[in-house]
Amino acid sequence: MKIISMYLPQFHRTKENDEWWGEGFTEWTAVKNAEKIYSDQYQPRIPFNHNYYNLLEKETMIWQADLMKKYEVDGQCFYHYWFKDGRQVLEKPAQNLLRWKEIAMPFCFCWANESWARTWSRIGNKNPWANTFENEAPGQGTGVLLEQKYGGEEQWKRHFDYLMPFFKDDRYIKIDGRPVFLIYKTALIPCINDMLKKWRMWAVENGFEGLYIVGANSNQRVDKCLDAVLYHEPQRTMSAMSDKSPDRKGVLKLDYDAVWKEILEFQSQNTNTVYGGFLDYDDTPRRGREGIIIEHASPDKFKIYLAELMAKNEAAGKEFTFLNAWNEWGEGMYLEPDMKYEYGYLEAVQYAKRNYASYLDKYKAAVLENDRGSAKEEEFWAAKCAKYESYWRVLDAWLYLKEEGILLEQYFIDRNIRSIAVYGVGILGRHLLRELENGSVKAAFAIDRKADALHTGIKVYSPEDDFPEADMIVVTAAYAFSEIQAQLTERGYTNVVSLEEIIMESV
């Protein structure tokens, strides 16, 4: 069983970072500026011997490769950024490694295929990157920094041709002669089936057996075109646990042991699953009080959890365990030595590699029994399907109205409604706010369980807050309308209507 750690190439200066986040910004900027939010929080994180390195320096990558070899880390998975029309950023460390053949660093790529945008941008499925370093106010442009578009065959070929010299490198990680390539969010790629079909064909034409495509954070819609699905941790588990704390304000704190318990108990119904792991987590250097902290981590705990995870992956027939991360300092996930634990997490990897076999029988039994995690997965996807089916119904009818030139504003005018509150600022809520921007009916405020993390241009309240007056509360989440209406009615809010009802009455 081999360990591949995720590798962030953000530790060097770029013109884009200078422009967007301030002169000289790198990941180290967020790390150095981190402050404690509460007294026993482990911040700031300081690298061992204050080694705030520059990834463009050859000596740095030699040092990293030596650490990998000494502590038995088998490879690095570089985040790869390729945007609309082939625009790249943070590409130089990987390009340098390709030139420096003597550095013994096995590697592969993970295409981080989200747009980069400001926190306040209306664009969905974005990476805001550094909330705490925003230097523009809403209203100044679109907020889009780098747009992700996939184009057609010509663009796919250009991307593939860029990757080929890396794939051909002897150090590039392969499975059965196929270069391993991760895609961070496969569900965002509408052309994924056609694109991967072409990529695999071109790989064969270039002498490979094909490609080994791993979908990190995948879903059932695209699983069939993948060779494996990676559950990227702790993101999957944090998302599930965040849903259980919908009304949180400020930093969300989770327990390290509870997160790892969920990771190890979870069993996917997909037989091609790779289970990922993590070391520690605290993204407040990037996210501030909108961040998440997983408390009580330590190398002594991690070494046992990692050993079990490796056994779980081997029992599932996988060759690799992906680990978050080698150097995600801004999120508290790093194997590299720091001033508190020194080489403790690297030593934990070495321990796990030498001892995971003792847990194999336990996880072979779990695979045979397909334990309760499978039922959780089925329940999770059933809920997701119901949710998105309701979105589809509403959007289909709404698009029909737009095609007929009918605006929702008329529904409110006919009922003498001049101000509304929008309950739920997700996919539908954002479109509703946009449609009402320049009309006579105003969105006075919004209500959302993630109020502290939203940037909409209007005030956003949490569901348990006291709201100001509005003529009507419009609930955008049709799938949860009855529950939300009952809660609001109990609190004395009587004019509560679902967006779905408004649209269907307007058709």
C-alpha positions in Angstrom: 0.0 0.0 0.0 1.4 3.3 -1.1 0.9 6.8 0.3 0.3 9.8 -2.0 0.0 13.2 -0.4 -1.8 16.2 -1.9 0.7 19.0 -2.9 -0.2 22.7 -3.0 2.1 24.7 -5.4 1.1 28.0 -3.8 4.4 28.8 -2.1 6.0 31.2 -4.6 5.2 34.6 -5.8 3.0 35.2 -8.9 1.7 38.3 -10.6 -1.9 37.1 -10.1 -1.4 36.8 -6.3 0.2 40.2 -6.2 -2.8 41.7 -8.0 -5.5 39.9 -6.2 -4.4 39.5 -2.6 -1.6 42.0 -2.2 2.1 42.5 -3.0 4.2 39.4 -2.3 1.2 37.2 -1.3 1.9 33.4 -1.1 0.4 30.8 1.1 2.9 31.8 3.7 1.2 35.2 4.0 -2.0 33.7 5.4 0.0 31.3 7.6 2.1 34.1 9.1 -0.9 36.4 9.7 -3.0 33.7 11.4 -4.4 34.6 14.8 -6.0 32.7 17.6 -9.8 32.9 17.6 -9.9 31.2 21.0 -7.1 30.7 23.6 -6.1 27.0 23.1 -6.3 27.1 19.3 -3.1 25.9 17.6 -2.3 29.1 15.7 -0.1 30.4 14.2 1.5 27.3 12.6 5.3 27.8 12.3 7.4 25.5 10.0 10.4 23.8 11.7 13.4 26.1 11.8 11.1 28.9 10.3 11.6 27.3 6.9 9.2 29.5 4.9 10.5 28.1 1.7 10.1 29.1 -2.0 9.0 26.3 -4.3 10.8 27.8 -7.2 14.2 27.0 -5.5 15.6 23.7 -6.5 17.0 23.1 -3.0 13.5 23.2 -1.6 12.2 20.4 -3.8 15.4 18.3 -3.2 14.7 18.7 0.6 11.1 17.6 0.1 12.1 14.6 -2.0 14.6 13.6 0.7 11.9 13.8 3.4 9.6 11.7 1.3 12.2 8.9 0.9 13.2 8.9 4.5 9.7 8.7 5.9 8.2 6.5 3.1 5.8 8.8 1.4 5.5 7.3 -2.1 4.4 10.3 -4.2 3.0 13.8 -4.4 -0.3 14.7 -6.1 0.2 18.2 -7.4 -2.8 20.5 -7.8 -3.0 21.5 -11.4 -4.8 24.6 -12.5 -6.0 24.8 -16.1 -8.8 27.4 -16.8 -10.7 28.7 -19.8 -8.7 28.9 -23.0 -5.7 27.2 -21.4 -5.0 29.9 -18.8 -2.7 28.5 -16.0 -1.6 29.6 -12.6 0.8 28.1 -10.1 2.2 25.8 -12.8 5.9 26.6 -12.3 6.8 24.1 -9.5 5.6 21.1 -11.6 7.3 22.5 -14.7 10.5 22.8 -12.8 10.2 19.3 -11.5 9.8 18.1 -15.1 13.2 19.7 -15.9 15.0 18.6 -12.8 15.1 14.9 -13.7 17.5 14.1 -10.9 15.0 14.9 -8.1 13.5 11.6 -7.1 9.9 12.8 -6.5 7.2 10.5 -7.9 4.2 12.6 -8.7 0.8 12.9 -10.4 -1.8 15.6 -11.0 -5.1 16.6 -9.5 -7.0 19.1 -11.8 -8.5 21.6 -9.4 -11.3 22.5 -11.9 -13.2 25.2 -10.0 -13.4 28.9 -11.1 -11.5 31.3 -8.8 -13.7 34.1 -7.6 -14.2 36.6 -4.8 -16.3 35.5 -1.9 -19.0 38.0 -2.9 -19.2 37.0 -6.6 -22.5 35.6 -7.8 -20.7 32.8 -9.7 -21.4 29.3 -8.2 -19.0 26.4 -7.7 -16.1 28.7 -7.0 -12.9 28.7 -4.9 -12.7 32.0 -3.1 -9.2 31.0 -2.0 -8.5 33.7 0.7 -11.5 35.3 2.4 -9.4 37.1 4.9 -7.4 38.9 2.2 -10.3 40.3 0.2 -9.3 43.8 -1.0 -12.3 44.8 -3.1 -15.9 45.7 -2.2 -18.9 44.0 -3.8 -20.1 45.8 -6.9 -16.7 46.3 -8.4 -16.8 44.0 -11.4 -18.0 40.4 -11.4 -15.6 39.1 -8.8 -14.4 36.4 -11.2 -10.7 36.0 -11.1 -10.2 32.9 -13.3 -13.1 31.4 -15.1 -13.4 27.6 -15.7 -14.8 26.7 -19.1 -14.1 23.4 -20.9 -14.6 24.2 -24.5 -14.6 21.5 -27.2 -12.3 19.0 -28.8 -9.7 21.6 -29.7 -9.4 22.8 -26.1 -9.4 19.3 -24.8 -6.5 18.4 -27.1 -4.5 21.5 -26.1 -4.9 20.5 -22.4 -3.9 16.9 -23.1 -0.9 17.9 -25.1 0.3 20.0 -22.2 0.0 17.0 -19.9 1.8 14.5 -22.1 5.4 15.4 -21.2 4.5 14.9 -17.6 2.7 11.6 -18.3 5.8 10.4 -20.2 8.2 11.2 -17.3 9.4 8.0 -15.6 8.5 9.5 -12.2 4.8 10.1 -13.1 2.7 7.7 -11.1 0.9 5.0 -13.2 -1.3 2.0 -12.7 -0.9 -0.8 -15.2 0.9 1.5 -17.6 -1.9 4.2 -17.3 -1.0 7.7 -15.9 -3.0 8.5 -12.8 -5.0 11.7 -13.2 -7.4 13.1 -10.5 -10.2 15.5 -11.2 -11.3 17.5 -8.2 -15.0 18.0 -9.1 -16.0 15.8 -12.0 -19.7 16.8 -11.6 -18.9 20.3 -12.8 -17.7 19.1 -16.3 -20.8 18.8 -18.6 -18.6 17.3 -21.4 -16.7 14.8 -19.2 -17.7 11.6 -21.0 -16.8 12.9 -24.4 -13.6 14.6 -23.1 -12.3 11.5 -21.3 -13.1 9.3 -24.2 -10.9 11.5 -26.4 -8.1 11.7 -23.7 -8.0 7.9 -23.4 -7.8 7.5 -27.2 -4.9 10.1 -27.4 -3.1 8.3 -24.5 -3.2 5.0 -26.4 -2.0 6.8 -29.6 1.0 8.0 -27.5 1.9 4.5 -26.3 0.1 4.2 -23.0 -2.4 1.6 -22.0 -4.9 4.4 -21.5 -5.4 6.7 -18.5 -6.4 6.0 -14.9 -8.9 8.7 -14.1 -9.9 9.2 -10.4 -12.9 11.4 -9.6 -12.3 13.2 -6.3 -15.6 14.4 -4.8 -17.5 12.6 -7.6 -21.1 11.6 -7.9 -23.2 8.9 -9.5 -23.8 10.9 -12.7 -20.2 10.5 -13.8 -18.9 7.5 -11.9 -19.2 5.2 -15.0 -16.6 7.2 -17.0 -14.1 6.9 -14.1 -11.6 4.3 -13.1 -12.0 5.1 -9.4 -13.7 7.5 -7.1 -11.8 9.2 -4.3 -13.5 10.4 -1.1 -11.5 13.5 -0.5 -11.2 14.0 3.3 -11.9 15.7 5.5 -14.1 17.6 3.0 -16.7 14.8 2.6 -17.1 14.2 6.3 -16.9 17.9 7.3 -19.8 18.6 4.8 -21.9 15.8 6.4 -21.2 17.1 9.9 -21.8 20.7 8.9 -25.3 19.7 7.8 -25.9 18.6 11.3 -25.0 22.1 12.6 -27.1 24.2 10.1 -27.5 27.2 12.3 -23.9 27.7 13.4 -22.5 31.2 13.7 -18.8 31.8 13.4 -16.2 29.1 13.4 -17.4 25.5 13.3 -15.4 23.2 15.7 -15.4 19.4 15.1 -13.7 16.7 17.1 -10.8 14.8 15.4 -11.7 11.4 16.8 -15.4 11.8 15.7 -14.3 12.8 12.1 -11.9 9.9 11.8 -14.6 7.5 13.3 -16.9 8.5 10.5 -14.2 8.1 7.8 -13.3 4.7 8.9 -16.9 3.4 9.4 -18.1 4.8 6.0 -18.5 2.2 3.3 -19.2 3.3 -0.3 -21.5 1.3 -2.5 -19.1 2.1 -5.4 -16.7 -0.8 -5.7 -14.1 1.4 -7.3 -13.7 3.7 -4.2 -10.5 5.0 -2.8 -10.8 6.3 0.8 -8.8 9.4 1.6 -7.4 10.6 4.8 -6.1 13.7 6.5 -3.8 14.8 9.3 -5.3 17.9 10.9 -7.5 20.7 9.8 -7.9 24.5 10.6 -8.6 26.8 7.7 -9.1 30.0 9.7 -5.8 31.5 8.3 -7.7 31.6 5.0 -11.4 31.8 6.1 -11.2 33.7 9.4 -14.4 33.3 11.4 -16.1 31.5 8.5 -13.7 28.6 8.9 -13.7 25.1 10.3 -11.4 23.7 13.0 -11.0 20.0 13.7 -9.7 19.9 17.3 -7.5 17.5 19.3 -5.4 16.2 16.4 -2.0 14.7 17.2 0.6 12.4 15.5 -0.1 9.6 18.0 -3.7 9.5 17.1 -3.0 10.0 13.4 -0.6 7.1 13.1 -3.3 4.6 14.2 -6.1 6.1 12.1 -3.8 6.1 9.0 -2.8 2.5 9.6 -6.5 1.6 9.7 -7.3 3.6 6.6 -4.5 1.9 4.7 -5.9 -1.5 5.7 -9.4 -0.4 4.6 -8.1 0.6 1.1 -6.1 -2.6 0.7 -9.1 -4.6 1.7 -11.0 -2.8 -1.0 -8.4 -3.8 -3.5 -6.7 -0.4 -4.0 -3.0 0.3 -4.4 -2.9 3.9 -3.0 -4.1 5.9 0.0 -4.4 9.6 -0.8 -3.6 11.9 2.1 -4.4 15.5 2.8 -1.8 16.9 2.7 1.9 17.4 2.2 1.9 21.2 2.6 -1.6 22.7 3.0 -0.3 25.0 5.7 -3.2 27.5 5.3 -5.6 24.7 6.2 -3.5 23.0 8.9 -2.9 19.9 6.9 0.8 19.2 6.4 3.3 16.4 6.8 6.2 18.8 6.7 7.8 19.4 10.1 6.6 22.3 12.3 7.8 23.8 15.5 5.3 22.0 17.7 5.4 18.4 16.5 8.7 18.6 14.5 8.8 15.4 12.4 5.9 13.7 14.3 3.4 13.4 11.4 6.1 12.1 9.0 7.1 9.5 11.6 3.4 8.6 11.9 3.3 7.8 8.2 6.3 5.5 8.6 4.6 3.8 11.5 1.4 3.3 9.6 3.1 1.8 6.6 4.9 -0.8 8.7 1.9 -1.7 10.9 -1.3 -1.4 8.8 -1.4 -5.1 8.0 -2.5 -5.9 11.5 -5.8 -4.2 10.8 -6.5 -6.0 7.5 -8.8 -8.7 8.9 -11.0 -6.1 10.5 -11.6 -4.3 7.2 -11.9 -7.4 5.1 -14.8 -8.3 7.3 -16.3 -4.9 6.8 -16.1 -5.2 3.0 -17.8 -8.6 3.1 -20.6 -7.4 5.3 -20.9 -4.1 3.4 -21.5 -2.5 6.8 -23.9 0.3 7.7 -22.0 2.9 5.7 -23.5 1.5 2.5 -27.0 2.3 3.8 -25.8 5.8 4.7 -24.6 6.3 1.2 -27.8 5.1 -0.4 -29.8 7.4 2.0 -27.5 10.3 1.2 -27.9 10.0 -2.6 -31.7 9.5 -2.3 -31.9 12.8 -0.5 -29.7 14.5 -3.0 -31.8 13.2 -5.9 -35.0 14.4 -4.3 -33.4 17.8 -3.7 -32.1 18.3 -7.2 -35.3 16.9 -8.8 -37.1 19.8 -7.0 -34.6 22.2 -8.4 -35.1 20.8 -11.9 -38.9 21.3 -11.7 -38.6 24.9 -10.5 -35.9 25.9 -13.0 -37.8 24.3 -15.9 -40.9 26.3 -15.2 -38.9 29.4 -14.4 -37.1 29.2 -17.8 -40.5 28.9 -19.5 -41.6 32.1 -17.9 -38.4 33.9 -19.0 -38.9 32.6 -22.6 -42.4 34.1 -22.5 -41.1 37.4 -21.1 -42.9 37.0 -17.7 -41.2 38.3 -14.6 -41.9 37.0 -11.1 -42.2 40.6 -10.0 -45.8 40.7 -11.4 -46.9 38.0 -8.9 -45.9 40.2 -6.0 -47.3 43.4 -7.5 -50.7 41.7 -8.1 -50.8 40.9 -4.4 -49.6 44.3 -3.2 -46.3 42.9 -2.0 -43.5 45.5 -2.1 -40.8 43.8 0.0 -39.9 40.2 0.5 -37.4 38.1 2.5 -35.6 35.4 0.6 -35.3 32.2 2.7 -32.4 30.2 1.2 -29.6 31.8 -0.7 -28.5 28.8 -2.7 -28.9 28.1 -6.4 -32.5 29.4 -6.7 -32.1 32.1 -4.1 -29.2 33.7 -6.0 -31.3 33.8 -9.2 -34.3 35.3 -7.4 -32.2 38.1 -5.9 -30.7 38.8 -9.3 -34.1 38.9 -11.0 -35.4 41.4 -8.5 -32.4 43.7 -8.5 -33.7 46.5 -10.7 -37.5 46.1 -10.2 -40.1 47.8 -7.9 -40.3 44.8 -5.6 -37.3 44.7 -3.2 -35.6 41.8 -1.5 -35.3 43.5 1.9 -33.1 40.8 3.5 -32.3 37.1 3.3 -32.4 34.1 5.7 -29.9 31.3 5.5 -28.4 28.8 7.9 -24.9 29.8 6.6 -25.5 33.5 7.1 -22.0 34.2 8.4 -20.4 32.8 5.3 -22.6 34.5 2.6 -21.8 37.7 0.7 -25.0 38.8 -1.1 -25.1 42.6 -0.9 -28.1 42.5 1.5 -28.3 41.5 5.1 -28.5 37.8 5.8 -30.0 36.4 9.0 -29.7 33.0 10.5 -33.1 31.1 10.8 -33.1 31.5 14.6 -32.6 35.3 14.5 -35.3 37.9 14.9 -36.0 39.3 11.4 -37.3 42.8 10.5 -40.7 43.1 8.8 -41.3 42.0 5.2 -44.5 41.7 3.3 -43.7 38.0 2.4 -41.1 35.4 3.1 -40.3 33.4 -0.1 -38.8 29.9 0.6 -36.6 28.8 -2.3 -36.0 25.2 -1.0 -39.2 23.5 -2.2 -38.0 20.1 -0.9 -38.0 21.5 2.7 -40.9 24.0 2.4 -43.4 22.3 4.7 -40.8 22.0 7.6 -39.6 25.6 7.1 -43.2 27.0 6.9 -44.1 25.2 10.1 -41.1 26.7 11.9 -41.9 30.2 10.7 -45.6 29.9 11.4 -44.9 28.8 15.0 -42.8 32.0 15.4 -45.7 34.2 14.1 -44.7 34.7 10.4 -47.8 33.9 8.5 -47.2 35.1 4.9 -44.8 32.3 3.9 -44.8 31.1 0.3 -42.6 28.7 -1.6 -40.8 29.9 -4.7 -42.1 26.8 -6.5 -45.7 27.9 -5.8 -45.1 31.4 -7.1 -43.5 30.1 -10.3 -46.2 27.5 -10.9 -49.0 30.1 -10.4 -47.3 32.4 -12.8 -47.0 29.8 -15.7 
